[in-house]
Amino acid sequence: MTKKISMGLVVTVLVLLLVVAVGYIAFNAYSQRQVQKEITIYQQGIQAGSSQAIAFMFKQASACTKPVPIRYNNQTLNLVAVKCLKKS
């Protein structure tokens, strides 16, 4: 009788451990998918922001009102459209 109880206990513990392991693997996979979604959204935001900035610079430069300053780190360049130079 003790062998049946201890065999049943072993099976129960093994099944419980299997359930915990499968749950951990599923949670880990879900977490990785969420992180990947966040990275994708972040990259799309960067792309959209870059596109908007470039479109703004093109619009400002093509207006021929004044040079458009572009700053990067400690450097500044003034962007002027070629068609604006031809008007002078």
Backbone hydrogen bonds in HBPLUS format (Angstrom, degrees):
<---DONOR---> <-ACCEPTOR-->    atom                        ^
c    i                          cat <-CA-CA->   ^        H-A-AA   ^      H-
h    n   atom  resd res      DA  || num        DHA   H-A  angle D-A-AA Bond
n    s   type  num  typ     dist DA aas  dist angle  dist       angle   num
A0005-ILE N   A0001-MET O   3.11 MM   4  6.41 160.4  2.15 148.9 153.9     1
A0006-SER N   A0002-THR O   2.83 MM   4  5.96 163.9  1.85 148.1 153.3     2
A0007-MET N   A0003-LYS O   2.81 MM   4  5.84 150.4  1.90 141.2 149.9     3
A0008-GLY N   A0004-LYS O   2.87 MM   4  5.95 156.2  1.92 143.2 150.1     4
A0009-LEU N   A0005-ILE O   2.83 MM   4  5.99 148.8  1.92 144.3 153.5     5
A0010-VAL N   A0006-SER O   2.96 MM   4  6.10 153.4  2.03 140.7 147.3     6
A0011-VAL N   A0007-MET O   3.00 MM   4  6.21 161.5  2.04 147.7 152.3     7
A0012-THR N   A0008-GLY O   2.95 MM   4  6.08 158.1  2.00 142.9 149.3     8
A0013-VAL N   A0009-LEU O   2.92 MM   4  6.12 160.9  1.96 149.2 154.2     9
A0014-LEU N   A0010-VAL O   2.89 MM   4  6.09 160.7  1.93 149.9 155.5    10
A0015-VAL N   A0011-VAL O   2.87 MM   4  6.06 159.8  1.91 150.9 156.5    11
A0016-LEU N   A0012-THR O   2.94 MM   4  6.11 158.2  1.99 147.0 153.3    12
A0017-LEU N   A0013-VAL O   2.88 MM   4  6.12 158.2  1.93 149.7 155.7    13
A0018-LEU N   A0014-LEU O   2.90 MM   4  6.11 151.2  1.98 145.2 153.3    14
A0019-VAL N   A0015-VAL O   2.94 MM   4  6.21 156.4  2.00 148.5 154.6    15
A0020-VAL N   A0016-LEU O   2.99 MM   4  6.26 158.8  2.04 149.0 154.7    16
A0021-ALA N   A0017-LEU O   2.90 MM   4  6.08 159.7  1.94 147.4 153.1    17
A0022-VAL N   A0018-LEU O   2.91 MM   4  6.10 165.0  1.93 152.8 156.5    18
A0023-GLY N   A0019-VAL O   2.93 MM   4  6.05 156.2  1.99 145.0 152.2    19
A0024-TYR N   A0020-VAL O   2.89 MM   4  6.11 155.8  1.95 148.9 155.3    20
A0025-ILE N   A0021-ALA O   2.99 MM   4  6.22 161.9  2.03 150.8 155.3    21
A0026-ALA N   A0022-VAL O   2.94 MM   4  6.10 160.2  1.98 148.5 154.0    22
A0027-PHE N   A0023-GLY O   2.92 MM   4  6.07 160.7  1.96 148.7 154.1    23
A0028-ASN N   A0024-TYR O   2.92 MM   4  6.06 160.1  1.96 149.1 154.7    24
A0029-ALA N   A0025-ILE O   2.97 MM   4  6.16 159.9  2.01 148.2 153.4    25
A0030-TYR N   A0026-ALA O   2.95 MM   4  6.14 157.7  2.00 147.9 154.3    26
A0031-SER N   A0027-PHE O   2.89 MM   4  6.10 158.5  1.93 150.0 155.9    27
A0032-GLN N   A0028-ASN O   3.01 MM   4  6.24 160.2  2.05 149.5 154.5    28
A0033-ARG N   A0029-ALA O   3.03 MM   4  6.25 153.2  2.10 145.2 152.4    29
A0034-GLN N   A0030-TYR O   2.99 MM   4  6.27 154.4  2.06 149.3 156.1    30
A0035-VAL N   A0031-SER O   2.98 MM   4  6.27 159.9  2.02 151.7 156.8    31
A0036-GLN N   A0032-GLN O   2.97 MM   4  6.17 157.2  2.02 145.8 152.1    32
A0037-LYS N   A0033-ARG O   2.95 MM   4  6.21 151.5  2.03 145.3 152.9    33
A0038-GLU N   A0034-GLN O   2.99 MM   4  6.28 157.8  2.04 149.5 155.1    34
A0039-ILE N   A0035-VAL O   2.94 MM   4  6.21 156.3  2.00 150.8 157.2    35
A0040-THR N   A0036-GLN O   2.97 MM   4  6.17 157.1  2.02 146.3 152.4    36
A0041-ILE N   A0037-LYS O   2.95 MM   4  6.21 159.8  1.99 151.3 156.4    37
A0042-TYR N   A0038-GLU O   2.91 MM   4  6.08 157.9  1.96 146.7 153.2    38
A0043-GLN N   A0039-ILE O   2.91 MM   4  6.14 159.7  1.95 150.4 155.4    39
A0044-GLN N   A0040-THR O   2.94 MM   4  6.17 154.0  2.00 147.0 154.4    40
A0045-GLY N   A0041-ILE O   2.94 MM   4  6.18 150.1  2.03 145.9 154.1    41
A0046-ILE N   A0042-TYR O   2.99 MM   4  6.32 154.0  2.06 148.6 155.4    42
A0047-GLN N   A0043-GLN O   2.97 MM   4  6.21 160.6  2.00 147.9 153.1    43
A0048-ALA N   A0044-GLN O   2.90 MM   4  6.11 160.4  1.94 147.7 153.0    44
A0049-GLY N   A0045-GLY O   2.91 MM   4  6.04 162.1  1.94 148.8 153.9    45
A0050-SER N   A0046-ILE O   2.93 MM   4  6.08 158.9  1.97 149.7 155.4    46
A0051-SER N   A0047-GLN O   2.98 MM   4  6.16 160.0  2.02 147.3 152.9    47
A0052-GLN N   A0048-ALA O   2.95 MM   4  6.18 157.4  2.01 148.5 154.5    48
A0053-ALA N   A0049-GLY O   2.97 MM   4  6.15 158.8  2.01 147.4 153.1    49
A0054-ILE N   A0050-SER O   2.98 MM   4  6.20 162.5  2.01 152.4 156.7    50
A0055-ALA N   A0051-SER O   2.93 MM   4  6.09 161.3  1.97 148.3 153.9    51
A0056-PHE N   A0052-GLN O   2.91 MM   4  6.08 154.2  1.98 146.4 153.4    52
A0057-MET N   A0053-ALA O   2.98 MM   4  6.24 158.0  2.03 147.1 152.8    53
A0058-PHE N   A0054-ILE O   2.94 MM   4  6.19 162.3  1.97 153.6 158.0    54
A0059-LYS N   A0055-ALA O   2.98 MM   4  6.16 160.9  2.01 146.5 151.9    55
A0060-GLN N   A0056-PHE O   2.90 MM   4  6.11 164.8  1.92 153.8 157.8    56
A0061-ALA N   A0057-MET O   2.86 MM   4  5.95 165.0  1.88 152.4 157.0    57
A0062-SER N   A0058-PHE O   2.90 MM   4  5.93 157.3  1.95 147.8 154.1    58
A0063-ALA N   A0060-GLN O   3.32 MM   3  5.36 148.8  2.42  97.5 106.4    59
A0064-CYS N   A0061-ALA O   3.37 MM   3  5.88 162.5  2.41 111.9 116.5    60
A0068-VAL N   A0079-LEU O   2.89 MM  11  4.86 168.7  1.90 141.4 142.5    61
A0079-LEU N   A0068-VAL O   2.70 MM  11  4.86 175.6  1.70 140.2 140.2    62
A0070-ILE N   A0077-LEU O   2.63 MM   7  5.12 160.9  1.66 161.2 167.0    63
A0077-LEU N   A0070-ILE O   2.82 MM   7  5.12 159.8  1.86 146.6 153.0    64
A0072-TYR N   A0075-GLN O   2.91 MM   3  5.37 161.3  1.94 152.3 157.7    65
A0075-GLN N   A0072-TYR O   2.92 MM   3  5.37 165.6  1.94 136.0 138.6    66
A0084-CYS N   A0081-ALA O   3.03 MM   3  5.36 137.3  2.22 104.1 115.8    67
A0085-LEU N   A0082-VAL O   3.01 MM   3  5.17 127.4  2.29 100.8 114.6    68
A0086-LYS N   A0082-VAL O   3.19 MM   4  6.54 148.6  2.29 150.6 159.1    69
A0088-SER N   A0085-LEU O   3.27 MM   3  5.55 141.1  2.43 101.8 111.4    70
